[in-house]
Amino acid sequence: MDFLKENLAAQLHWLRSCQILSPGNAADGAIKKYPNQGWVMPYFANFAALAMLEDPMSHPLVERYLNWYLLNLENNGTILDYHYDDQLLHRTAKPDSEDSYAATYLSLASSYHCRTGHTVWVRNNLTRLKKVAEVIINLMDRDGLTFALASYHVKYLMDNCEVYRGLKDFANLLHSIGDQDAMKYQSKASAIAAGIEKMLWNPRTNCYHSSKTGWFVSRLNLGKFYPDAACQVFPVLYGLLEPDSKRARNLYSLFNNCQPDWVFIKPPDFPWMLLGYYACLLGDFKRALEKIKQADKLYIGPQSGNWYCAEAAFYVLTCIKLIMSKQNG
């Protein structure tokens, strides 16, 4: 227990060190991928800020990041990747996706409101929050699934699970403040869930296709870690499946059978700490704890370059789940 609490505190401190704090500067609040370099990838930063919400003292820092994101929106509601130099001058790069960036930001904003009760912040930023949500709506195809980018018409299971959760969380946020658009976004979330079930679930193999392009779904090869096997965890992570459901249990068994060494992933691969969190959701605290220990040994201790803010975020969330499991016996 002490080991987990100490490591949790250390990684929260590390995440805070990734944030640019420069009041009055346009970069203020941005969360970098690493403490000692300038890249800000909002998708990863959204997870970092979500983990920082676990520390009440960091709530003002999360608000600064939320504000940074909204202040840097493009005219269409999307956001670019940013790189800041030592003088906090920036250049930008095309984002990896538009649907997932928007969705994970909406989930973060909703979680911030739940944790802090700062309804004034929500109301003051409601127009821009809806602008972010409309990014997702504009990327939806007739089958209910979203394209990763307006310029890249591939529909990924991972993205669409995140999108489902982002719209659902945003609908719940709007409902909590009495905004009539809550039903609209809940309806869109339900359409995405239906699209995932109809287009990406394969009842013959009892697993999901990782993507759909045009009329064609991707081939299934669960011996291939990414994206085929890794994507199977996302319906549980983002609430499309209840962890105790038969399908969720079967998928977890299938994942472990096809990827038995996921706990022991090592450099140069990324650690995939979200798998530790996933194991906790399925009640597999033994594997989750071993994942934490392996991360300490292979990534955090050696200061591997593959340890970045999103990995630290899921490390924090996994530690919290493990601590709660021990407290509950």
C-alpha angles and dihedrals in degrees: 000000000000090000091055095046093049093049091045091054092046094052093046087053089049091051092051088052088060092064125095110227109189112138113216093019122109089233093060112128098014113140113218125213090240130014095240102047137056108239116120113189104182094206091061092038090056090062092045091054091046090057091046088060086071087072111065091203088062096054093098088051090053090052089053090054092047089053092048091054094050093045090055099049118133118235091266094051097257124119132220130219112262134210119197123197126208090279090050091248110145145211125190139223135195113274122246089236140354101205097054095042090056095041098050090046091054090050090050093050090049092049090048090055092047092050099042106024088222096156091160090065090051094049093046090053101033096112092054093042089056089048088059091048091051089059087069095045091051090053095053118111127207092269090061096252125119128233115235091233134005086241096043114058102199120121113212126199091220093052094045093051089053090046092051091053094043093054093042091051091047091049089053090049092052091046090053091057095041097250113160094217090073091092092051094056093041088054091052091049090053090050090054091049089051091048092052091050096046101038107029107030113091110201092190094060096026093229140087132267110238096225149354126221117185106315094337130091122205121264117257121242112154089182085072107081099205125073102343101055099024094056092060090075095058100079089061095040092055101039103256088119127035109235092233094051120113093243093051092050092048092049091050091051090047092049092051092046093051097037105030093158099056091113091059100049108146140184136322083041120071113258097237095215091179085078089066089054090046090053090053091054088055091048094249096134093157094064091040092055091048089051089056091050092049091050090053091049101041106028116014099040095046090040092233116198088231090070105093138154099282092050090049089050094056089043088058093046091048092050090052092051090049093048090050091049091054092046090052091050 
